[in-house]
Amino acid sequence: MKQLGKVGLVIVLLFTARTGVTFQKGTGDVIEQQIIDMLRQLDSLDERSRAKLLSQVDEQRNELFGVLLMQLHRNPSKYTQAAVIFLMGRNRLSEAVGELTKRIDFDAGRQPETAAESLWQRYPAVDALTTIGNSSLPPILELLETDSVELRRELAIRVLRRIEGADVAHYILETRLERTLDVQKRRQLQDALSRLQKQMSGNK
């Protein structure tokens, strides 16, 4: 496995320190050693080095995504999975929109009593997809055309409305409906428009 870069390590390290979440060693003992080495270097970094470190964010995105994705699939802890989903959104990893949409109804439950503050809501993928923004729209619209699970549809409408606003979301769904010939997809899009209207009325 490719080693996690410094920026990825910093993100994971800071998040671990803040939340107490620990990532499985499935990411590899090498990464654990890298974290230890990074800790030893933090105090010695000057401003120029920190600036250089931050400039490497884009280069490290794929590495960070790979580590987070591995944890999402392998770590059985619900709290750690919620943390991974949170990090995917927080770092706006557009590569994650497919995985996040699959887990849009992942229920994180309540935060532990030891948590100083709530980092995510009950359905963290909703916030993650919203934070990522426009890149989330294709899988969300596909979900609305094909998925029949009530909760997943409600949450997908919520994401669409938060990203685009109610009026634009309505326009997108109407336009998609007009261009769709498939009978089943048309029913699903009509249902999505109805759900959007209800959410707008209830201001969810």
CORNORKA-V647048 format. One record per residue. N is the residue number from 0. RES is the residue in one letter. SS is DSSP state (~ for helix, > for strand, _ for the rest). BURIAL is + if it has 9 or more other ideal C-beta (glycine too) atoms within 8 Angstrom, else -. Layout:
N	RES	SS	BURIAL
N	RES	SS	BURIAL
//
This chain:
0	M	_	-
1	K	_	-
2	Q	_	-
3	L	_	+
4	G	_	+
5	K	~	+
6	V	~	+
7	G	~	+
8	L	~	+
9	V	~	+
10	I	~	+
11	V	~	+
12	L	~	+
13	L	~	-
14	F	~	+
15	T	~	+
16	A	~	-
17	R	~	-
18	T	~	+
19	G	_	-
20	V	_	+
21	T	_	-
22	F	_	+
23	Q	_	+
24	K	~	-
25	G	~	-
26	T	~	+
27	G	_	-
28	D	~	-
29	V	~	-
30	I	~	+
31	E	~	+
32	Q	~	-
33	Q	~	+
34	I	~	+
35	I	~	-
36	D	~	-
37	M	~	+
38	L	~	-
39	R	~	-
40	Q	~	-
41	L	~	-
42	D	_	-
43	S	_	-
44	L	_	-
45	D	_	-
46	E	~	-
47	R	~	-
48	S	~	-
49	R	~	+
50	A	~	-
51	K	~	-
52	L	~	+
53	L	~	-
54	S	~	-
55	Q	_	+
56	V	~	-
57	D	~	-
58	E	~	-
59	Q	~	+
60	R	~	+
61	N	~	-
62	E	~	+
63	L	~	+
64	F	~	+
65	G	~	+
66	V	~	+
67	L	~	+
68	L	~	+
69	M	~	+
70	Q	~	+
71	L	~	+
72	H	~	-
73	R	~	-
74	N	_	+
75	P	_	-
76	S	_	-
77	K	~	-
78	Y	~	+
79	T	~	+
80	Q	~	+
81	A	~	+
82	A	~	+
83	V	~	+
84	I	~	+
85	F	~	+
86	L	~	+
87	M	~	+
88	G	~	+
89	R	~	-
90	N	_	+
91	R	_	-
92	L	_	+
93	S	~	-
94	E	~	-
95	A	~	+
96	V	~	+
97	G	~	-
98	E	~	+
99	L	~	+
100	T	~	+
101	K	~	-
102	R	_	+
103	I	_	+
104	D	_	+
105	F	_	+
106	D	_	-
107	A	_	+
108	G	_	-
109	R	_	-
110	Q	_	-
111	P	_	-
112	E	_	-
113	T	_	-
114	A	_	+
115	A	_	-
116	E	_	-
117	S	_	-
118	L	_	-
119	W	_	+
120	Q	_	-
121	R	_	-
122	Y	_	+
123	P	~	+
124	A	~	+
125	V	~	+
126	D	~	+
127	A	~	+
128	L	~	+
129	T	~	+
130	T	~	+
131	I	~	+
132	G	_	-
133	N	~	-
134	S	~	-
135	S	~	+
136	L	~	+
137	P	~	-
138	P	~	+
139	I	~	+
140	L	~	+
141	E	~	+
142	L	~	+
143	L	~	+
144	E	~	+
145	T	~	-
146	D	_	+
147	S	_	-
148	V	_	-
149	E	~	-
150	L	~	-
151	R	~	+
152	R	~	+
153	E	~	+
154	L	~	+
155	A	~	+
156	I	~	+
157	R	~	+
158	V	~	+
159	L	~	+
160	R	~	+
161	R	~	-
162	I	~	+
163	E	~	+
164	G	_	-
165	A	~	-
166	D	~	-
167	V	~	-
168	A	~	+
169	H	~	+
170	Y	~	-
171	I	~	+
172	L	~	+
173	E	~	+
174	T	~	-
175	R	~	+
176	L	~	+
177	E	~	-
178	R	~	-
179	T	_	+
180	L	_	-
181	D	_	-
182	V	~	-
183	Q	~	-
184	K	~	+
185	R	~	+
186	R	~	-
187	Q	~	+
188	L	~	+
189	Q	~	+
190	D	~	+
191	A	~	+
192	L	~	+
193	S	~	-
194	R	~	+
195	L	~	+
196	Q	~	+
197	K	~	-
198	Q	~	+
199	M	~	+
200	S	~	-
201	G	~	-
202	N	_	-
203	K	_	-
//
